Amino acid sequence: MKFLSSIINSFIDKISILLTSILLIMVTVLITIILGRYLFLWGNIAMQELVIYLHSTIFMLGICHVCKERSHVSIDIFSRSYSDRTRIKVNLLFDTIFLIPFSIFIVYISSDMVITSWNILEGSSEAGGLNYVYLLKSLIPLTGFLILLSCISNIINDFVRLKS
């Protein structure tokens, strides 16, 4: 089981490295847009939408890294007084009751929308915009799936920590 957890963690770490590269690309495009607008009175809708696409990708796929690292917002007022075993049990309980159903719900509720978007190859509503809205919408169920993977990895790690 620990092997499965390490594979999932390695996969999520590779996604995090990719997101760092995407962030650098996004900053570069954003600087280009700003310089173009204010120095050369030039604008490009497609480049502005590209920044939105890149930002959405970073945000949506970054959620799985946050879940894996357990660096999300939590209520430490109660848990700081817990022992390590109790904290692990609480994490197991909340991952099982809330995070797994939530991630499955995200995948389930977004699947029809994404399939419809792919069927019509949905594009931008702006003239000169990017015609890849279907790719952007595909991030929603992918995020749900990656949250589920990171949750499974956390549950495996918590069980291993409880046994030792």
C-alpha positions as CSV (number, residue, x, y, z in Angstrom):
1,M,0.0,0.0,0.0
2,K,2.9,2.4,0.8
3,F,4.1,1.8,-2.8
4,L,0.8,3.1,-4.2
5,S,1.0,6.1,-2.0
6,S,4.6,6.9,-3.2
7,I,3.5,6.6,-6.8
8,I,0.6,9.0,-6.2
9,N,2.8,11.4,-4.3
10,S,5.5,11.3,-7.1
11,F,2.8,12.0,-9.7
12,I,1.4,15.0,-7.8
13,D,5.0,16.3,-7.2
14,K,5.5,16.2,-11.0
15,I,2.3,18.1,-11.5
16,S,3.6,20.7,-9.0
17,I,6.9,21.1,-10.9
18,L,4.8,21.5,-14.1
19,L,2.7,24.2,-12.4
20,T,5.8,26.1,-11.4
21,S,6.8,26.2,-15.1
22,I,3.3,27.3,-16.1
23,L,3.5,30.1,-13.5
24,L,6.7,31.4,-15.0
25,I,5.1,31.3,-18.5
26,M,2.0,33.1,-17.1
27,V,4.1,35.9,-15.5
28,T,6.0,36.3,-18.8
29,V,2.8,36.6,-20.8
30,L,1.3,39.0,-18.3
31,I,4.4,41.3,-18.4
32,T,4.2,41.2,-22.2
33,I,0.6,42.2,-22.1
34,I,1.2,45.0,-19.7
35,L,4.2,46.4,-21.6
36,G,2.4,46.1,-24.9
37,R,-0.7,47.9,-23.6
38,Y,1.1,50.8,-21.9
39,L,4.2,51.3,-24.0
40,F,2.9,50.4,-27.5
41,L,-0.9,50.8,-27.2
42,W,-1.2,47.2,-28.3
43,G,-3.7,44.7,-26.9
44,N,-4.5,41.1,-27.7
45,I,-7.6,39.3,-26.4
46,A,-6.1,35.8,-27.0
47,M,-3.1,36.6,-24.8
48,Q,-5.3,38.0,-22.1
49,E,-7.4,34.8,-22.2
50,L,-4.2,32.7,-22.2
51,V,-3.3,34.3,-18.8
52,I,-6.7,33.3,-17.5
53,Y,-6.3,29.8,-18.8
54,L,-2.8,29.5,-17.2
55,H,-4.1,30.9,-13.9
56,S,-7.0,28.5,-13.9
57,T,-4.7,25.6,-14.5
58,I,-2.4,26.6,-11.7
59,F,-5.3,27.1,-9.3
60,M,-7.2,24.0,-10.2
61,L,-4.3,21.5,-10.4
62,G,-2.6,23.1,-7.5
63,I,-5.4,22.0,-5.2
64,C,-4.2,18.4,-5.3
65,H,-0.7,19.5,-4.1
66,V,-2.3,21.4,-1.2
67,C,-4.4,18.3,-0.3
68,K,-1.3,16.1,-0.4
69,E,0.8,18.4,1.8
70,R,-2.2,19.1,4.1
71,S,-1.4,22.8,3.8
72,H,-5.0,23.9,3.4
73,V,-6.8,25.9,6.0
74,S,-7.7,24.0,9.1
75,I,-9.0,24.7,12.5
76,D,-5.9,24.3,14.7
77,I,-7.6,25.7,17.8
78,F,-8.9,22.2,18.6
79,S,-6.3,20.0,16.9
80,R,-3.2,21.5,18.5
81,S,-4.2,20.0,21.8
82,Y,-4.7,16.5,20.3
83,S,-2.1,13.8,20.4
84,D,-0.6,12.6,17.1
85,R,-2.7,9.5,17.1
86,T,-5.9,11.5,17.6
87,R,-4.9,14.0,14.9
88,I,-4.4,11.1,12.5
89,K,-7.7,9.6,13.4
90,V,-9.5,12.9,12.9
91,N,-7.8,13.4,9.5
92,L,-8.8,9.9,8.5
93,L,-12.4,10.6,9.5
94,F,-12.7,13.9,7.7
95,D,-10.9,12.6,4.6
96,T,-13.3,9.6,4.4
97,I,-16.5,11.5,5.2
98,F,-15.9,14.8,3.4
99,L,-13.0,14.8,1.0
100,I,-13.7,11.6,-0.9
101,P,-17.4,12.3,-1.5
102,F,-16.6,15.9,-2.4
103,S,-14.0,14.8,-5.0
104,I,-16.4,12.2,-6.5
105,F,-19.2,14.8,-6.6
106,I,-17.0,17.2,-8.5
107,V,-16.2,14.6,-11.1
108,Y,-19.8,13.5,-11.3
109,I,-21.4,16.9,-11.5
110,S,-19.0,18.3,-14.1
111,S,-18.8,15.3,-16.5
112,D,-21.9,16.2,-18.5
113,M,-20.8,19.8,-18.9
114,V,-17.3,18.7,-20.0
115,I,-18.6,16.1,-22.5
116,T,-21.0,18.7,-24.0
117,S,-18.3,21.2,-24.2
118,W,-16.0,18.7,-26.0
119,N,-18.8,17.7,-28.4
120,I,-19.3,21.2,-29.6
121,L,-15.5,22.2,-29.2
122,E,-16.6,25.2,-27.2
123,G,-14.7,28.3,-27.8
124,S,-14.4,31.8,-26.5
125,S,-17.3,34.2,-26.5
126,E,-14.9,37.1,-27.2
127,A,-13.9,38.0,-30.8
128,G,-10.2,37.0,-31.2
129,G,-10.3,34.9,-28.1
130,L,-9.0,31.4,-27.6
131,N,-11.2,28.6,-28.8
132,Y,-10.2,26.1,-26.1
133,V,-12.9,26.5,-23.4
134,Y,-13.5,22.8,-23.6
135,L,-9.9,22.2,-22.4
136,L,-10.4,24.7,-19.6
137,K,-13.6,23.0,-18.5
138,S,-11.8,19.6,-18.5
139,L,-9.7,20.8,-15.6
140,I,-12.8,20.5,-13.3
141,P,-13.2,16.7,-13.3
142,L,-9.5,16.3,-13.5
143,T,-9.2,18.4,-10.3
144,G,-11.7,16.2,-8.6
145,F,-9.8,13.0,-9.7
146,L,-6.5,14.4,-8.4
147,I,-8.1,15.4,-5.1
148,L,-9.3,11.9,-4.8
149,L,-5.8,10.5,-5.5
150,S,-4.2,12.8,-3.0
151,C,-6.8,11.8,-0.4
152,I,-6.2,8.1,-1.0
153,S,-2.5,8.7,-0.6
154,N,-3.1,10.6,2.7
155,I,-5.3,7.8,4.0
156,I,-2.7,5.2,3.2
157,N,0.0,7.3,4.9
158,D,-2.2,7.9,7.9
159,F,-2.9,4.1,8.3
160,V,0.8,3.4,8.0
161,R,1.5,6.1,10.7
162,L,-1.2,4.6,13.0
163,K,0.3,1.1,12.7
164,S,3.7,2.3,13.7
